[in-house]
Amino acid sequence: MLEPFNINKYAKKDPEDILHENLYKKFGNRFTEYRKRYSDNIKRLDLDKKTQFPNTVILELVNRCDLECVMCYQGFRNDAKKSTLDNNLLDKIFAEFKKNKLNSLMLSASEPLLYKNIGDVLERAREAEIMDIFIFTNGTLLNEKNSKILLNSPLTRLFISIDGATKETYDKVRVPVGKGLYKKNRLELLEKNILRFIELRNEKNLGLPLVRTSFVALKENKEEVDMFIKKWQPIVDHVDIQKNVIPFFELDEMKKLEETARGDDNKIYQCHEPWGQVSIYSDGTVAPCCTTFGRNLPIGNLHDQTLEEIWNGEKMDKIREGFKKNKPHLVCKTCINNSQQNIT
């Protein structure tokens, strides 16, 4: 059986070493403690430790994406009422980040480069002295202008999801929403933009941000895994291959997982995320993780509470206790069952 969220990494140099070389100089022991806390969390060594604030926050700036990828829930949200994180809530969020010395921020959940003032958000992160700042993107908007904005910011990691080594497969998996994205060769344009980003970074002699390209192995693209690794490993800082995801549109499979979760009392359920991170969505909702399933388990809203109150609140504590007693919430059980499937 595969481990949850089984990801294989391919890198020329350990990304952790590159981060340490660049961030320890700036933050010293604070960075070391952050990475130790992250490592302990992954290994589930901190289940009895009470922390007043998460190590990592995943922040959704807009609830939209310009793609409807076959394995992603986001396409199902594109028809929902549009929401964008407003400035007043951003002020509140980043003030709390600064007060509590947040270590890591991930701009993710939807497509962060659709947010018009992405540079402003990254400057807020700099002012809050957040050490490790990620952007997860599909790369369609990684043009010259946005590349320069990102390279003039404190961004430490740029993670680009591609999921195809050829035009035919890329178009099959990464389906565009707007007419403007129907280009003759979208993959070729994306590849040129990534190469240009790396060129600009190297011209500025910057050690960061790290650039990662990723590939979720599905029935539609699994034959291109090796081709993808060979294409990107010499170019980017690391390549990630994730091999066990059930596409969100396969609702019958999801229902089967939920039925299995309801009746499976002998299985050992493990998840480290409730001890290390939370997700904030563009309407202010807070969830214990960023997965498709986690969205169905809201633990509060920042319009009504502070993040510190939610993190230390009854709903979050109940989720943690469920895992300690091996009786997690049905949403969590279904999620873990999903992550342990190998459909490829």
C-alpha positions in Angstrom: 0.0 0.0 0.0 1.3 3.5 -0.9 1.9 6.0 1.9 -0.4 9.0 2.0 0.4 11.6 -0.7 3.2 9.5 -2.1 5.6 11.9 -3.8 8.8 11.0 -5.5 11.4 13.9 -5.7 14.2 14.3 -8.3 16.8 17.0 -7.7 20.3 18.0 -8.8 20.9 19.2 -5.2 18.8 18.7 -2.1 16.4 21.7 -2.0 16.6 21.7 1.8 20.4 22.4 1.5 19.7 25.3 -0.9 17.1 26.8 1.5 19.4 26.5 4.5 22.3 28.2 2.6 20.1 31.1 1.8 17.7 31.5 4.7 20.0 30.6 7.6 22.1 33.6 6.8 19.1 35.9 7.1 17.2 34.3 10.0 19.7 32.2 11.9 18.4 29.8 14.5 14.8 30.8 13.9 15.1 29.1 10.5 16.7 26.0 12.0 13.8 25.8 14.6 11.2 26.2 11.9 12.6 23.3 9.8 13.0 21.1 13.0 9.3 21.8 13.8 8.4 20.9 10.2 10.4 17.7 10.4 8.9 16.7 13.8 5.4 17.4 12.4 5.9 15.2 9.4 7.2 12.4 11.6 4.3 13.0 14.0 6.6 13.6 16.9 4.7 16.6 18.1 1.3 15.2 18.8 1.4 16.1 22.5 2.9 19.5 22.0 0.6 22.5 22.2 1.6 25.4 19.9 -0.1 28.7 20.0 0.1 29.2 16.2 0.5 27.1 13.1 3.9 26.6 11.5 2.5 27.1 8.0 -0.6 28.9 6.7 -2.0 28.1 3.2 -3.7 31.3 1.9 -6.2 31.5 -1.0 -6.3 34.9 -2.5 -9.1 34.2 -5.1 -11.4 31.2 -5.4 -10.8 30.9 -9.2 -8.5 29.3 -11.7 -8.0 29.7 -15.4 -7.8 26.0 -15.9 -10.1 23.1 -15.1 -7.6 20.2 -14.7 -9.2 16.8 -14.8 -7.9 15.8 -11.3 -8.6 19.0 -9.5 -11.6 20.2 -7.5 -11.0 23.8 -8.4 -12.7 23.5 -11.8 -15.9 22.6 -9.9 -15.7 25.9 -8.0 -15.3 28.1 -11.0 -19.1 28.3 -11.3 -19.4 29.4 -7.6 -19.8 33.0 -6.6 -16.5 34.7 -7.1 -14.6 35.9 -4.0 -11.4 37.7 -3.5 -9.6 38.2 -0.1 -10.3 41.9 0.7 -7.8 44.3 1.9 -9.3 44.7 5.4 -9.1 41.0 6.0 -5.6 40.9 4.5 -4.6 43.6 7.0 -6.0 41.6 9.9 -4.4 38.3 8.7 -0.9 39.8 8.1 -0.9 41.7 11.4 -1.6 38.4 13.1 1.1 36.7 11.1 3.6 39.3 12.3 2.5 39.2 15.9 2.9 35.4 16.0 6.0 35.2 13.8 4.5 32.9 11.2 7.3 30.8 9.7 5.8 29.7 6.4 3.2 31.0 4.0 1.8 29.1 1.0 -0.1 31.1 -1.6 -2.1 28.3 -3.1 -5.6 26.5 -3.2 -6.6 28.3 -6.4 -4.4 30.3 -8.9 -2.6 33.0 -6.9 -1.4 34.8 -10.0 -5.0 35.8 -10.9 -4.8 38.1 -7.8 -4.1 41.5 -9.3 -1.9 42.8 -6.5 0.3 39.7 -5.9 3.3 41.9 -5.4 1.5 43.7 -2.5 0.8 40.4 -0.8 4.4 39.4 -1.1 5.5 42.7 0.4 3.1 42.2 3.3 4.9 38.8 3.8 8.3 40.6 3.8 7.0 43.1 6.4 5.7 40.3 8.6 9.1 38.6 8.4 7.8 35.3 7.1 10.8 33.2 6.3 9.5 30.6 3.7 7.1 31.8 1.1 5.6 29.5 -1.6 3.6 30.1 -4.7 1.8 27.2 -6.2 0.8 28.0 -9.8 -0.1 26.5 -13.1 2.3 28.9 -14.7 -0.1 30.3 -17.4 0.4 33.8 -16.1 4.2 33.5 -15.5 4.9 36.2 -18.1 7.9 38.7 -18.0 6.0 41.2 -15.9 4.9 38.7 -13.2 8.3 37.0 -13.3 10.0 40.3 -12.4 7.5 41.0 -9.6 8.2 37.6 -8.1 11.9 38.0 -8.4 11.8 41.3 -6.6 9.9 39.8 -3.7 10.9 37.6 -0.7 9.5 34.5 -2.5 11.5 31.4 -1.6 9.7 28.7 -3.7 7.9 28.7 -7.0 6.0 25.4 -7.6 4.6 25.0 -11.1 2.2 22.2 -11.9 2.4 20.9 -15.5 1.3 17.2 -15.6 2.3 16.5 -19.2 5.5 16.1 -21.2 3.8 16.5 -24.6 1.3 19.0 -26.0 -1.3 16.4 -26.5 -1.2 15.1 -23.0 -0.9 18.6 -21.4 -4.0 19.7 -23.3 -5.9 16.6 -22.2 -5.1 17.1 -18.5 -4.9 20.9 -18.2 -8.0 22.1 -19.8 -8.3 25.9 -20.3 -11.3 28.0 -19.1 -11.0 31.2 -21.1 -10.8 31.5 -24.8 -7.5 33.4 -24.5 -5.8 30.3 -23.3 -6.7 28.3 -26.4 -3.3 28.7 -28.1 -1.7 26.4 -30.6 0.9 25.2 -28.2 0.2 26.3 -24.6 2.8 23.9 -23.2 5.6 25.4 -25.4 4.7 28.9 -24.2 4.7 27.7 -20.5 8.1 26.0 -21.0 9.5 29.2 -22.5 8.2 31.3 -19.6 9.7 28.9 -17.0 13.1 29.0 -18.8 12.9 32.8 -18.9 12.1 33.0 -15.2 15.1 30.9 -14.4 17.3 33.0 -16.7 16.1 36.2 -15.0 16.8 34.7 -11.5 20.3 33.6 -12.5 21.0 37.0 -14.1 20.3 38.6 -10.7 22.5 35.9 -9.0 19.7 34.9 -6.7 19.7 31.6 -4.9 16.0 31.8 -4.4 13.2 31.2 -5.2 13.6 27.5 -5.8 11.8 26.3 -8.9 9.9 23.0 -8.9 7.9 21.4 -11.7 5.4 18.8 -10.7 3.4 16.0 -12.3 0.4 14.2 -10.9 0.4 10.7 -12.5 -3.0 9.8 -13.9 -4.5 7.3 -16.3 -4.3 10.0 -18.9 -0.6 10.8 -18.5 1.2 8.0 -16.7 3.2 6.9 -19.7 5.0 10.3 -19.7 6.4 10.2 -16.2 9.9 9.2 -17.3 9.8 11.7 -20.2 8.8 14.5 -17.8 11.6 13.8 -15.4 14.2 13.7 -18.1 12.9 16.9 -19.6 12.9 19.0 -16.4 15.5 17.5 -14.0 18.4 19.3 -15.8 16.6 22.6 -15.8 14.7 23.2 -12.5 15.8 22.8 -8.9 13.6 19.7 -8.4 10.9 17.7 -10.0 8.0 16.1 -8.0 5.9 13.1 -9.2 2.7 12.3 -7.3 1.3 8.9 -8.1 -1.8 8.3 -6.2 -4.7 10.7 -6.7 -8.3 9.9 -7.7 -9.5 12.5 -10.1 -12.1 14.7 -8.4 -14.7 14.1 -11.2 -14.7 10.4 -10.4 -17.5 10.9 -7.9 -18.4 7.2 -7.8 -14.9 6.4 -6.5 -15.3 9.2 -3.9 -18.5 7.7 -2.7 -16.9 4.3 -2.4 -14.1 5.8 -0.3 -16.7 7.4 2.0 -18.6 4.1 2.4 -15.3 2.3 3.2 -14.4 5.0 5.7 -17.8 4.6 7.5 -17.3 0.9 8.0 -13.5 0.6 8.6 -12.9 0.6 12.3 -9.7 -1.5 12.3 -7.5 0.8 10.2 -4.9 3.1 11.7 -5.4 6.6 10.5 -2.6 9.1 10.6 -2.3 12.7 9.6 0.2 15.3 10.8 -1.5 18.4 9.3 -3.7 19.4 12.2 -0.6 20.0 14.3 1.3 22.0 11.7 -0.9 24.0 9.3 -4.3 25.5 8.4 -5.9 26.9 5.3 -7.5 30.2 4.9 -9.9 30.6 2.0 -10.8 33.8 0.1 -14.1 34.2 2.0 -12.3 34.0 5.4 -13.2 30.4 6.1 -10.5 28.4 7.9 -10.1 24.7 7.4 -7.6 22.2 8.9 -5.9 21.4 5.6 -5.9 22.3 1.9 -7.2 19.0 0.5 -10.4 18.6 -1.5 -11.9 17.0 1.6 -10.6 19.5 4.1 -12.8 22.2 2.6 -15.7 20.2 3.9 -14.6 20.6 7.5 -14.6 24.3 8.3 -13.3 25.2 11.8 -14.0 28.9 11.8 -14.1 32.2 9.9 -11.7 35.1 10.2 -14.5 37.6 10.0 -15.6 36.4 13.4 -12.4 35.2 15.1 -8.7 35.5 15.1 -6.6 32.7 13.6 -5.0 32.1 16.9 -8.4 31.6 18.5 -9.4 29.2 15.7 -6.1 27.2 15.9 -6.5 26.8 19.7 -10.3 26.4 19.5 -12.6 23.5 20.3 -13.2 22.4 16.7 -9.5 22.1 15.9 -8.7 20.3 19.2 -11.5 17.9 18.5 -9.9 17.0 15.1 -6.5 16.4 16.8 -8.1 14.3 19.5 -9.8 12.2 16.9 -6.5 11.2 15.4 -4.9 10.6 18.8 -7.8 8.1 19.6 -7.7 6.7 16.0 -11.3 7.9 15.6 -10.9 10.8 13.1 -13.8 12.7 11.5 -15.4 11.0 8.5 -14.0 13.7 6.3 -10.5 12.9 7.4 -11.0 9.1 7.1 -12.2 9.6 3.5 -9.3 11.8 2.6 -6.7 9.3 3.9 -8.4 6.4 2.1 -8.1 8.5 -1.1 -4.4 9.2 -0.6 -3.7 5.5 -0.3 -5.2 4.5 -3.6 -3.0 3.7 -6.6 -5.1 4.2 -9.7 -2.3 4.5 -12.1 
